[in-house]
């Protein structure tokens, strides 16, 4: 049986799960749609308590062969990669046979950005008969809707900051850089690269505490957007209650993410957190991107 | 008497001095050229010991009127702004009469980037009969020369990283963002914004210590470039022995700056520091920018 999106409903879905709350949200959404899931949580990234409710098999990094064997035994044909991942030091990986076999292509990709690395691993799995899907293809309800979540909305000044940040992220897109920036009163305060969004927000909080930011507390926006040429099956920007807390701690007015191009795992929890923190969270229709 | 660069040699040069070693290097170079200097060190930024050797008058921030009176009494016509500055919280400034008079234009500029703020203050001084020059116009020997300083040179891989960082800085130029980025093995590790170069380099050191950077120690380049539309009288990127130390601590291979578009206050000290830290420091001829 095949849906409009081309998803084979008959086989259980293999979810290779990193950290954060998104993998479980995806697994629940897929189960609600009537499809069975098998989780493959990655040791050191995924939360053990969260995966307990699902059929699961732990993987260490670089255990492509173990995954292949277990996924076949479970009857899986489709794979989704979802959740946060830390880029490990290459020399720390203990590779199994399939990983070694995929190594030349992984090494070539490792010199490029993360996108190329994941796309490359996906092509490797596809050579072995699997299909790699995006989380948003199997659980479209996890995508950020257009408009505000929670009760606050961006002011005109916030909207100008959002536009500037989106223009900046479009300019940096070709460089396979981070997916977020902070702009306050037209001034670019931070651009995310290898450090990740949370660390970038903590930097803003520190600069503000040191009196190094001219814009007053309660101004400025965290903006997240997918990279222009990103393979959308991987690493769509995600926000959650923790992003809301870090944004409030950084003294910003709110968060803007691209509607349909960002994952919001728990919209109800996010709305509650945003209202409590007195910040806005808004999905932007960028036209080009959605 | 007027030189080719249009500098009026007859009047002493007023140097409004921020932090770091560059103001003194400029003052010494100007004195070597036979012109008298009067330093106006800014309290909290300039180093008291360093300015002792020169005629000087301390300024607090927002004391444009005091500066005007003293500079006129000293017979100064030309002004140079040089040295590092921290952007103060606006509400902490205690403004004198001229600063208040310039305030509407300063406030308008404050919403833009630092460039606009300084250009705006410069126009204010020009309204009062002064001429604002760039440090490189009065002391061209402080500009970075083309080629390596010290004995190491960038490898081919380093040169590819330098090219990628320069392309990135060209893309971010229109956003009046920081003037530096770190690229290692084609991967953008950090982009500077409000935090400054030293803080960005410390971030790389932290990420490396946490095993979050795939490129091995001894790869990667710090690249600094002036912003494309920058008013070159202000805030040309500067490097010194401390930049070298932070770069080495971040585990990078070296530093590349735009030749003729960056200030290197003490080339001999920099060469010694670079050789000791086993990193390269190179001036790049970017064609377009020099």
Interface residues (C-beta under 8 A of the other chain):
Chain A: X86 X87 X88 X89 X90 X92 X110 X111 X112 X113 X164 X167 X168 X171 X172 X174 X175 X176 X177 X182 X185 X186 X187 X188 X189 X190 X191 X193 X194 X195 X199 X203 X204 X207 X211 X212 X213 X214
Chain B: X86 X87 X88 X89 X90 X92 X110 X111 X112 X113 X164 X167 X168 X171 X172 X174 X175 X176 X177 X182 X185 X186 X187 X188 X189 X190 X191 X193 X194 X195 X199 X203 X204 X207 X211 X212 X213 X214
